[in-house]
């Protein structure tokens, strides 16, 4: 790919993920970008490879709630537009509830439970999954009968 074509594709990806003034921002250093902008740049970098599956490892950690919502909305839109699978690795159960079709719960590097999101989150079978869901601050203890 020629330099001009590569630059055009990079700018297109940056624009697609919501980086304003992408041509100007292209020469900025990471410390000159906000946390949300840095996350958007990482997403754009991943999109440059035209993935069939995007793996997002803690994609919203250290972002404030409003920026988290923007990033999650962006990822949902990109998933639909590009017909791309996404694998979220997260400890944030609210993200799991909003986005996941299927959930796998890991404990000590092993999958202890896997199911469609709604059945797993509403009636977990494995004791570790039950403890995990009961550890949510807004969940009332004992609300999962097992």
N, C-alpha and C positions, 0 to 999 in steps of 0.2 A: 504494500500500500504506500502510495506517495505521501510525503509529508503534509501537503495541502489537504488531501483526502482524509488522512488520519486526524488532522486538526479539526476538520469539518465534522467528522463523526464524534469526536470528543465533545465539541461544543454542542452538538445535537443532543448527546446523552446528558450533559450538564443541564441544558435547557429543559429536557424532558423530566428531570428529577426536581426541577424548581430552583435551580441556582440562577439568581438574577444577575444580569450583566456577565454572562458566562465568559465572554471573551476577555473582559477585564480581570475576572476572578481567576482565570486559568494560570496567571503568573503569581497569585497569592501563595504565601506559605501557610501551612496548616494552622499555626498559631493566630493567623489573621482571620480565620473562619470561626463561626460559632459552632457549638456542638452539633446542632441540627444540620448546619451546612457541611460539616465534616462527614456526618452520616450520609447525607445526600451524595457527596462526592464518592464515598465508598460504594454506594449503590450504583452510581453511574459507571464506576470502574468495573463492577461486576457485569453490568449490562453490555459493556463493550465486547464481552466474549460471547454474547448471544446464548446464554445458558438455557437449557431446558429445565434445570433445577437450580434454584437459588438457595444457598444455605446461609441462614441469618443467625449468627451466634450472638445472643443477647443484643439484638439490634437497637434497643431503646434504653439500655442501661446508661445512667448518668445524664439523661435528658429530662427536662422538666415535663410535666404532664401534658401541656398543650403541644409541645414539640413532639412528644411520643405519639400523640394522636395523629399529628400531621404525617409522621414517618410511616405509621401503620396504614394510614389511608393511602399514601403513595404506594406502598408495597402491594396493597390490595388491588389498586388500579393497574399497576404494572403487571401483576399476575394475570388479571383478566385480559389486558391488551395484548400481552405477549404469549398468552396460553402457556404459562410457565409454572412449574411446580415450585413449592416453597417448603423448606424444612426449617422450622424455628427451633432453636435451642434456647430455652429460657427457664428461669425460675419464677417468672412473673405470671401467676395464674390468671390475672385479668386479661393478659394477651392471649393466653391459651383459650379462654372462654370466648373471646371476640373473634378469633381467627381460625382456630383449628377445626379441621374436619375429622381428623384422626389424631389420637394422643397416645404417646408411649411414655410411660413413667420409668425413669432410670433410678436405680439405687446401687451404689458401689460399682458403677460401670456395667450393670446388667439391667436388661429390660424386665421389670417385674409385672407390668400390666400394660396391655395395649387394647384399645377399643375405639369406636367412634366417640367423638367428643362428648356428646350429650349423655350417653349411658355411663361413660367412665366418670364424668364429673358429677353426675347425679346419684350414682349408685356404685361407687368403687368397690372392687372385690378384694384387692390385696391390702393387707394391713398397713403397708407403707403408704400407699395411695390415700387411704383413709386418714392417716396421721397428717400427711401433707395437706390435704384439703381442710382438715380440722385446725390446722395451724394458721389459717388465714385470720387476720385480726377481726374482720367484720362477720365471720362465721360464728354462730353460736355453738359452743362445745356440745357434743352429743347429737348434733343435727343429722349425722349419718348413722343410721342404725345398723350396726354390724357386730 
